[in-house]
Amino acid sequence: MRKVIRIGKSYEKYSGHEWYHIYWESKRLYNIGSLIVTVGGTATLGAAVTLAAKKATKEAAKKLGPAATALTFIPFSKNPWHVAMVKAEKTGVLLADILTRTSKKYVLLGHSLGARVIYSTLRQLEKGQNQIIEDVHLLGGAVDSDSNNWKVAKKSVKNQIWNYYSNKDKVLSILYKPSTLFTSTPIGTTRIEDVAGIRNKDVSKEVGGHMKYKRNAHSFVEM
């Protein structure tokens, strides 16, 4: 975890506070498509899976069968989502341990898989009933939207959890779902429903794609 000296326009509210940027090894979401082609062996196979993913829904996945899903062609050990999820969870556990060793309060902000790290951190902190997290901001989160899980995670946050999502996020809508066997809907594309203390904000007008959250954060982050 490295201290960041310069802060952007989005975060002027916390200009008098220390900022830290957490660097951790992860797989970029775009790696999924390339690995499908590489591990599958042919570009044709990769294109077919990508096309199926674009058209797929949970019901379509059942009709097509497991042979039509991306994970079929990628061994678990090489599947970028399995790797990324495990790394995110481990990073979250480590971050929770680091934060509890200090006497400070924190605001957490994460984009994409970084939101998954934060989720893991909150779940870990909840075990110790320790509310050292003031607020949380999740941008284009690559983590499931299940309300029951978020009710547990919210216990670690004193104030609000903000979920910023966009219906123009094709990385999450096209690549995330088939890569989790259509069992997960990411918070980066939808609301987290019925959880007190969690605020959802549709930023589709400001965010035209998965990698456009950071550059436009100053226009929508509630700070």
N, C-alpha and C positions, 0 to 999 in steps of 0.2 A: 504494500500500500504506500503510494508516494504522494507527498504533499504537492498540491497544485497552487501556484502563487497567483496566476492570472485567472480571473473569472470573467464570464461573458455577461452581456446585457441581460440575459434571462434571469440571472441570479443576483441582481443588485440588492435584493432584500436581505441577503446573507453576506453582504460585502464585508462586514466586520468580523466574519468567522473564518476559521481555517477550512480549506477545501482539500480533499484527498481524492486521488484517482486510483482505483484498484485495477491493476494489470493482472490478468490471468489467462492461461492457455485455453483456448476454446476453438470450436469449429465454426466458421462463418456459415450462415444459412445457405448461401449460394453454393457451398461445397456439395450440397446434396445432389444437385443436378449433375455436376461433373463426376461425382463418384458413381452415380448410377451408370453413366456411360463407361467409365473406366473399369468398374468391377463387372458390369454386365458383359463387356467384351466388344460390343458394337454400338455405333452411333444410332443405328436403327432401333435397337432395343431401348436405348435411353430416350429416344424421341417418342417411342410408343408409350413408355411409362409416363413421361411428362404429359403427353396428350391425354392419357387416361386420368391423370391427376387433375388436370384442368376441368374435366367434365364430371369428376367423381363427387358423390355425396355418400353418406353412410349407407344409404339404401343401394346406391349404385355399386358400392364396394362389395356388398353381399352378393349381388347378382353376378358381378365380374369374377368374384372369387379371389383367393389370396394370390393367384398367379398374376393378377393385374396390378398389384400394389408394389410400390418401390422397394419395400423391405424384403420382398421375396428374392430379389436379385443381389442383395448385399448381405454378406455374413454379419452377424451381430457385432463381431469384434471390429468391423470396418465401417459399420453404419454410423454416419456422422451424428445422428440424433442420439443414439445410445451413448456414444462417446461424450457428446456435449452435455447431455443431461447428467451423467455421472460426475463430470468435471464441475458442472454448475452446483450440484448438490454438495460436493466436497468443499468447494470454494465457500459456499454459504456457511457451512459448519465452521470452517476456519475463521471466517470473518466474524461470526457470532462470538467465537472464543476471544478474538482480539478485542472486540468492542467491549465485552464484559470485563476485561482487564483494566479498563480505564475508568475515570470518574466523570466522563463527559456524556452529553446528550447528542444525538445525531439525527440528521435528515438524510435519507437515502434516495438516490436517483439512479435509475438504471434503464438502459435501452436494450431491446431484443433479449438475448440470452442473459444479459446483465439483470433483467427483471427476474429471471429464474434464480439467479444467485441471491437476489434480495428475498425472494419467496422462501428459499431454503434457510436463509439467515433468520427470518421471522419465525419460521417453524421451530428452529433450534432455540431461539430466545424464549419462545413461549413455554418451553419445557421448564425454564427456570423462573417463570413468572416475572420477568425482568423488563420493565417498560423504559428502556433507555432510548428508544426510537421516537422522535417527535412526530415526524411526517414522512411519507413515502411517495415518490413520484415514479410511475412506471410508464415508459414510452415504447409502444409497439412491442409489448411483452410476449416472449415466446414461452409462455407457461399457461397451463390449463385454467379455464375460467370457472371451474366447479365451485359453487357458493359455499358448500360445507367446508372445503379446505381453506377457503379464504376467511371464513368466520374464525377459524383457529388461528390463522396467521395474523389477523387483525388484533388479537389480544396483546400482541407485542408492541403495538403502535398506540401512542398516547392520543394523537389527534386524528389526522386524516390519511387515508391511502387514496391517491389519485391515479386512476387508470385512463390513459390517453390512447384512444384507438382510432383506426382509419379503415374505411371500407375500400380504400385504394391500395392497401398493402398486399401486393400480389405475392411477395415472398412468403408471407404467412398463410394466405388463403390458398395458394397453389402448392407450395412445397411442404409446409408444416403438417397439414392434415394427413396426406397420404404417407408421410414419413413416420407418423404415429399410429398407423393402421386405422385411421379415421376414428380413433377413440378419444381425441382431444380437440377442443376448440380453443385457440389461443386468445388471451385477453387483448392482444393487439388488434383483433378484428371485431370484438364484441364487448358487451357490458358484463360486469360482474354483478349479478342480480341479488337483491335482497340481503345485503350485508350492511348493517349499520356502521357508519364511519368510512365507507368506501364510496368515493365520488367518481362517476364515469363521465368522461368528456370526449365527444365525437369531434375529432380534429381533421376530418376528411378534407375540409376546405383548405386547411393549412398544410396538410401532409399528403403528397401525391405518390408516395412510395416508401418502402421500408427504410431506406437509407436517408430519408429527408426529414426525419424527426429532429435530429440535433441542430441542423442549420436553421430550422424554423421554430425552435423551442421558445424563443423569446416572445413569440406571438400568442402562445397558448398556455404555457406552464403557469399554474396558479401558485404564485409565491408572494 
